């Protein structure tokens, strides 16, 4: 046999071997996909097209998207899924389904969509997972103990007073309260997180204020718009260019504050900053102390956490304040109950952590608002290990979403669920099972700052009610709800305020 014939024969064997390997790999992938689909066979879903799945049905406004989520829940029962391309998004809204997910110490990974936050937040507490998340969570938990909340309370009261002075320009006319709530929350979180007076309430055209608002809006759009999920395509769009410009403004601002605070902190570390927690008023100061000059936390790590608290803190607090005022504006009798209890319990006393916790009507009204208008209407988890939910073996590669808007309307635990009834949350109200009410999520990955957020909402709402009588323009059936990272109304939250007689 000639050399050429030998090489040709060898080449044929190589070709056959490679073809066999390719076919084997294809077979393995088909078997894996078949098992994946078999596991999900009992979970119903709307009619889906090949390849694109239900994506064609999601090519709609954010308002229509939210309406469809509610409609499909009524249509399909306790659990359903949507196919976006080849990815299944599984929706849960029953306690029996929610508890195994949120109580798990394994399934703590946020959905893949949270990658859109990473250019802004890096891998801070919201976006990180695994060992890094566990380490950061343990490290940061002490920054919200009651001693520091008492220190933060001073800032909250100061900014609440500024909000009242800003709202006076809107007396006796309809206006959207959301921008006012956002600027107040941004000032509060900026001072408590960075020790920096942003003055967003007095200077709404500040470059950083506008950049935060812009980036938050763009990220929220990407969460629900499947056509901008490709980074390559997104960067070619106008929104992509605005996104990068806003990121640059935010990072430069935060870096500048960190550098200034670091120099100040080092100068005072051995004097004013020793063991006095009351003088370490900002989260940034605590992070600088924990960093041990970069040994534990680098400047980039610190920036991640500061940005995370700035974003997650101001948006959720502003949303809660706005919806609470809306609910009280629709039910003014509860405004009087709150103020009567305030006058009876506190009288002329200064608000403290201890005495504000005694205002049971204020707390009940806020909780009922969280029930009807949950801050985070969708809580998403990426599944990397199998989990059984309501008799279904949910396979790795699935994305599971808890619809807290529907969870909080379970008629078994909340009779007449669409009615605003704060009495549900008074001490003698019905006892709820765990995970039936999750305003700040639940389990190991619940909101680390929920006590601080609750304090802010209580103080701001109480301050507004003491100064003004509140009316709401839109009836409940006129709301146009949108599920972003937070629950918003397409028309804003329109109120009318009139001064209270002293």
VENSULPE-V229281 format. One record per helix or strand of 2 or more residues. SS is the DSSP state (H for helix, E for strand). FROM is the first residue (numbers start at 1). TO is the last residue. If there is no record, write none. Layout:
BEGIN
SS&FROM&TO + SS&FROM&TO
END
This chain:
BEGIN
H&3&39 + H&55&58 + H&62&76 + E&79&84 + E&87&92 + H&95&102 + H&112&121 + H&130&144 + H&146&170 + E&175&176 + H&178&194 + H&207&224 + H&226&228 + H&231&234 + H&238&268 + H&277&279 + H&283&291 + H&299&330 + H&333&345 + H&353&356 + H&360&372 + E&378&382 + E&387&389 + E&392&394 + E&399&403 + H&404&407 + H&422&425 + H&443&445 + H&450&467 + E&468&472 + H&476&478 + E&481&483 + E&487&489 + E&494&499
END
